[in-house]
């Protein structure tokens, strides 16, 4: 099997799509497939090279920020980060993107990548005659290249892997909705109808596509989030100390998941349990940092660690006494970290912002899970007391290793790679 993967974000990026498709590509290569990845440039890597059996082709830049920083945007944020201050660049990237570019670009900020990636993808297909094409979105630009390549080579099997819908995000629109709302929907429907197979990460996304685009001709597959490479055995856990450590893992996004509900809840909980410490792990985008200003009183109790390499996530989670999740305000997006929350085996407090919370559905049946609605700005005293009781009753508890093994088998990188591979192989057999 010869496969071309269009993935603007690929190693050394550490974001969820980059991690997922780096693991999948390398697993397929180890299985004997010929795998090519077309991604954006990085100054620390050559434009053409082999990486763990995968042939990597790097062209163009996948955003205006990448262009200005010459491919350095994906660098790790070393923590702990300062509570106040600016992002690790003096260029006002977010205002530049929002005011000067976002008002007119289409389909998204990866439009810079379209032309060089399209020309390279066409050349690679002519040279290698791939059996299958995989495009990875977001950014939707990758799907739009995939659609054009499918039009040029109709016999090429095309799998469109969609982490988040493109046109159906009213809380976090990806371009100027006044100009492009209708065009966005037509484009997303075109991909859904043209791709030989579409994959999403949760049932909510599949339901949304079926409702908005009824009658589309292809079945949509659901393949869940991928876990980090977890060790089967965990440490014995922390012994009781004067401080209890709560860990939140994941980034924040305007409109979908902002830090205010989490920090407001933590501030109120500190009144009942003043020994708590909260650790925030994840990329802290420039647009998010101003929202921390009203919580300056929590600086002594909240540590901003920045983005961790996926290889370090299990150890960081293992050092926490409890894990905390803040659910999305949408019912069709599932955080990629959900798999690691399962495998950590730690007690989890899930703060839900809507009733149909996808994280709650994904972790249904988890015996150490507490659901806490934070629909109002101020958590109720009743809910705070439930949290306090949960903390006291579940300190030091964790899931048995046999339960973790079952979850790991379903969510591990090899398992997820095999699920995608089966889709491609079944198509080739037909």
JOFENSUL-V17098 format. One record per residue. RES is the residue in one letter. SS is DSSP state (@ for helix, = for strand, . for the rest). PHI is phi in whole degrees, -180 to 180 (none if undefined). PSI is psi in degrees with one decimal (none if undefined). Layout:
# JOFENSUL-V17098
res = {RES	RES}
ss = {SS	SS}
phi = {PHI	PHI}
psi = {PSI	PSI}
This chain:
# JOFENSUL-V17098
res = {X	X	X	X	X	X	X	X	X	X	X	X	X	X	X	X	X	X	X	X	X	X	X	X	X	X	X	X	X	X	X	X	X	X	X	X	X	X	X	X	X	X	X	X	X	X	X	X	X	X	X	X	X	X	X	X	X	X	X	X	X	X	X	X	X	X	X	X	X	X	X	X	X	X	X	X	X	X	X	X	X	X	X	X	X	X	X	X	X	X	X	X	X	X	X	X	X	X	X	X	X	X	X	X	X	X	X	X	X	X	X	X	X	X	X	X	X	X	X	X	X	X	X	X	X	X	X	X	X	X	X	X	X	X	X	X	X	X	X	X	X	X	X	X	X	X	X	X	X	X	X	X	X	X	X	X	X	X	X	X	X	X	X	X	X	X	X	X	X	X	X	X	X	X	X	X	X	X	X	X	X	X	X	X	X	X	X	X	X	X	X	X	X	X	X	X	X	X	X	X	X	X	X	X	X	X	X	X	X	X	X	X	X	X	X	X	X	X	X	X	X	X	X	X	X	X	X	X	X	X	X	X	X	X	X	X	X	X	X	X	X	X	X	X	X	X	X	X	X	X	X	X	X	X	X	X	X	X	X	X	X	X	X	X	X	X	X	X	X	X	X	X	X	X	X	X	X	X	X	X	X	X	X	X	X	X	X	X	X	X	X	X	X	X	X	X	X	X	X	X	X	X	X	X	X	X	X	X	X	X	X	X	X	X	X	X	X	X	X	X	X	X	X	X	X	X	X	X	X	X	X	X	X	X	X	X	X	X	X	X	X	X	X	X	X	X	X	X	X	X	X	X	X	X	X	X	X	X	X	X	X	X	X	X	X	X	X	X	X	X	X	X	X	X	X	X	X	X	X	X	X	X	X	X	X	X	X	X	X	X	X	X	X	X	X	X	X	X	X	X	X	X	X	X	X	X	X	X	X	X	X	X	X	X	X	X	X	X	X	X	X	X	X	X	X	X	X	X	X	X}
ss = {.	=	=	=	=	=	.	.	.	.	.	.	.	.	.	@	@	@	@	@	@	@	@	@	@	@	@	@	@	@	.	.	.	=	=	=	=	=	=	.	.	.	.	.	.	.	.	=	=	=	=	.	.	=	=	=	=	=	.	.	.	.	.	@	@	@	@	@	@	.	.	.	.	.	.	.	.	.	.	.	=	.	.	.	.	.	.	.	.	.	.	.	@	@	@	@	@	@	@	@	@	.	.	.	.	.	.	.	.	.	@	@	@	@	@	@	@	@	@	@	@	@	@	@	@	@	@	@	.	.	.	=	=	=	=	=	=	.	.	.	@	@	@	@	@	@	@	@	@	@	@	@	.	.	.	.	=	=	=	=	=	=	.	.	.	.	.	.	.	.	.	.	.	.	.	.	@	@	@	@	@	@	@	@	@	@	@	@	@	@	@	@	@	@	.	.	=	=	=	=	.	.	@	@	@	@	@	@	@	@	@	@	.	.	.	.	.	.	.	=	=	=	.	.	.	.	.	.	.	.	.	.	.	.	.	.	.	.	.	.	.	.	.	=	=	=	=	=	=	.	.	.	=	.	.	.	=	.	@	@	@	@	@	@	@	@	@	@	@	@	@	@	.	.	.	=	=	=	=	=	=	.	.	.	.	@	@	@	@	@	@	@	@	@	@	@	@	@	.	.	.	=	=	=	=	=	.	.	.	@	@	@	@	@	@	@	@	@	.	.	.	=	=	=	=	=	.	.	.	.	.	.	.	.	.	.	.	@	@	@	@	@	@	@	.	=	=	=	=	=	=	=	.	.	.	.	.	@	@	@	@	@	.	.	.	.	.	.	=	=	=	=	=	.	.	.	.	.	.	.	@	@	@	@	@	@	@	@	@	@	@	@	@	@	.	.	.	=	.	.	@	@	@	@	@	@	@	@	@	@	@	.	@	@	@	@	@	@	@	@	@	@	@	@	@	@	@	@	@	.}
phi = {none	-108	-128	-112	-111	-93	-137	-51	-101	-147	-49	-91	-59	-118	-71	-57	-69	-63	-63	-58	-84	-67	-64	-64	-59	-70	-64	-62	-63	-66	-84	101	-79	-92	-119	-117	-120	-108	-137	-85	-72	-145	-65	-89	-132	-68	-69	-133	-164	-97	-136	53	89	-102	-88	-106	-119	-114	-138	60	-128	-94	-169	-63	-63	-62	-62	-69	-95	56	81	-97	-66	-82	-66	-67	-85	-73	-113	-71	-88	-67	-67	-110	114	-107	-69	-70	-147	-88	-82	-73	-68	-63	-60	-61	-67	-72	-88	-88	-112	-64	-69	-135	-71	-151	-86	-154	-71	-88	-59	-59	-82	-58	-65	-63	-72	-63	-63	-70	-62	-62	-64	-65	-66	-64	-81	-110	51	-63	-79	-147	-122	-123	-112	-116	-130	-82	-74	-66	-51	-62	-65	-68	-67	-58	-63	-67	-68	-63	-65	-76	-128	-59	-80	-78	-71	-120	-107	-100	-96	-115	-73	-140	-60	-93	-91	-112	-124	-64	-80	-145	-63	-100	-157	-75	-68	-61	-90	-120	-55	-68	-63	-58	-66	-62	-67	-66	-66	-62	-64	-61	-85	-91	-62	-71	-153	-117	-123	-126	-99	-155	-66	-60	-67	-64	-62	-61	-62	-65	-76	-79	-122	-65	84	-65	-81	-112	-75	-97	-93	-113	-122	-71	-59	-99	-83	-71	-80	-85	-73	-66	-95	-99	-72	-73	94	-82	-86	-59	-133	-72	-122	-107	-107	-109	-120	-109	-121	139	-90	-113	-136	-55	82	-101	-155	-109	-72	-56	-60	-66	-72	-64	-62	-65	-59	-70	-67	-61	-64	-92	-132	-71	-90	-79	-128	-112	-117	-107	-110	151	-67	-104	-68	-57	-73	-91	-56	-60	-70	-79	-56	-76	-117	-61	-69	-97	-57	-73	-114	-124	-114	-96	-93	79	-82	-98	-60	-59	-66	-98	-64	-56	-65	-66	-65	-67	-83	-87	-83	-141	-107	-122	-124	-109	-69	-73	-91	-117	-107	-136	-122	-116	-59	-64	-70	-56	-64	-68	-62	-62	-71	-62	74	-90	-62	-125	-107	-107	-90	-98	-103	-139	-70	-89	-76	-69	-64	-60	-67	-67	-97	-57	95	-67	-74	-118	-118	-115	-96	-130	-71	-127	-70	-97	-64	-97	-62	-70	-63	-62	-69	-64	-67	-62	-64	-61	-63	-60	-60	-71	-84	-114	-61	84	-86	-162	-70	-63	-62	-68	-68	-66	-63	-65	-67	-61	-63	-82	-112	-70	-53	-62	-66	-65	-62	-65	-64	-66	-60	-64	-63	-68	-68	-65	-67	-67	-65	-71}
psi = {126.6	124.2	137.7	126.5	121.3	102.8	92.9	-38.4	120.3	170.1	133.4	11.7	151.5	8.2	166.9	-43.4	-37.9	-46.0	-46.5	-47.9	-19.5	-44.8	-43.6	-47.3	-43.8	-34.8	-44.9	-40.0	-40.8	-24.5	-0.4	3.2	153.6	112.1	126.2	138.2	129.0	114.8	-174.3	163.9	156.3	127.9	-17.6	-1.1	146.5	160.3	-26.6	122.7	162.0	135.9	106.4	43.4	-6.7	135.0	114.9	130.4	120.8	120.6	147.5	-173.1	144.2	11.0	166.0	-36.6	-42.7	-40.7	-43.8	-35.7	3.7	46.8	13.0	2.7	-29.0	6.6	149.1	138.8	112.3	129.6	172.8	146.3	152.9	146.4	-41.4	172.0	-170.8	170.2	168.3	32.5	148.3	-4.9	126.3	77.0	-44.0	-48.1	-38.2	-45.4	-43.6	-43.5	-46.4	-30.4	-46.1	-21.3	-18.3	-18.6	157.8	138.8	-27.0	-171.0	-4.8	11.4	-24.8	-31.6	-17.7	-56.2	-51.7	-34.6	-39.7	-46.0	-39.9	-41.7	-42.7	-43.1	-42.4	-39.7	-39.6	-35.1	-38.1	-14.9	63.9	148.0	-30.5	150.0	135.6	125.9	140.0	120.1	145.3	156.0	148.3	-21.1	-37.1	-41.2	-36.9	-34.2	-42.8	-41.5	-41.5	-38.2	-37.9	-38.5	-34.7	-34.1	79.8	-27.2	-5.6	123.4	128.8	120.6	121.1	111.0	115.8	107.5	-40.7	141.3	153.1	-52.9	-7.6	44.2	75.5	-25.2	-24.0	67.4	147.0	-3.7	-168.6	105.5	-30.5	-34.8	-37.6	8.2	-49.7	-40.6	-39.5	-46.5	-41.4	-39.7	-43.3	-39.4	-36.2	-41.9	-44.2	-35.6	-25.9	-38.0	141.7	-26.6	138.2	138.1	134.8	172.2	-7.7	160.6	-30.5	-40.9	-40.4	-43.1	-41.2	-46.8	-42.3	-34.3	-42.8	-34.9	67.3	145.7	8.3	145.5	-8.4	145.1	136.9	126.3	149.1	118.1	120.4	173.8	155.6	137.9	164.8	175.0	89.2	142.3	146.1	-43.1	134.8	169.5	174.9	-7.8	165.4	145.5	162.5	132.0	179.7	-17.7	139.2	132.5	124.7	134.4	128.2	128.7	123.1	161.5	171.3	149.4	133.3	134.0	-29.9	-46.1	100.9	156.2	-18.2	-49.3	-38.4	-47.6	-33.6	-43.6	-45.0	-40.1	-44.4	-37.4	-30.8	-25.9	-33.1	-33.2	82.2	-3.1	4.9	146.6	134.7	131.9	125.2	114.8	126.1	163.3	129.5	97.6	153.2	-36.6	-14.7	-32.4	-38.9	-27.7	-12.1	-13.1	-40.1	-1.1	28.1	-24.4	-10.9	3.7	-34.5	-16.6	-7.7	127.9	128.5	110.1	-15.9	-172.6	129.5	145.0	145.8	-28.5	-20.0	-6.8	-47.0	-44.2	-39.3	-43.0	-36.0	-22.2	-8.8	148.5	-33.7	150.7	142.9	135.9	141.8	115.5	158.1	161.6	7.8	155.9	21.4	10.7	128.0	121.2	137.3	-26.6	-8.4	-38.2	-42.3	-32.5	-40.7	-51.2	-22.8	-29.9	8.2	158.4	140.4	132.6	118.4	114.8	111.4	135.5	-13.0	162.9	-42.5	62.7	124.7	-33.6	-41.0	-42.4	-40.2	-37.0	17.4	131.8	-6.9	120.2	-11.6	42.2	129.5	124.7	126.3	111.4	135.8	48.2	-28.7	158.2	-41.5	118.7	141.8	155.1	-34.6	-44.5	-36.3	-39.5	-36.1	-41.1	-42.7	-44.8	-42.8	-44.8	-45.4	-33.8	-20.4	5.8	129.6	-3.7	158.0	161.4	145.9	152.4	-31.1	-34.5	-39.5	-36.2	-40.4	-41.5	-42.0	-37.2	-35.1	-30.6	0.8	157.4	-45.4	-38.2	-45.0	-41.4	-39.2	-36.7	-42.9	-42.8	-37.4	-35.1	-43.5	-41.9	-38.7	-35.0	-39.8	-35.8	-32.1	none}
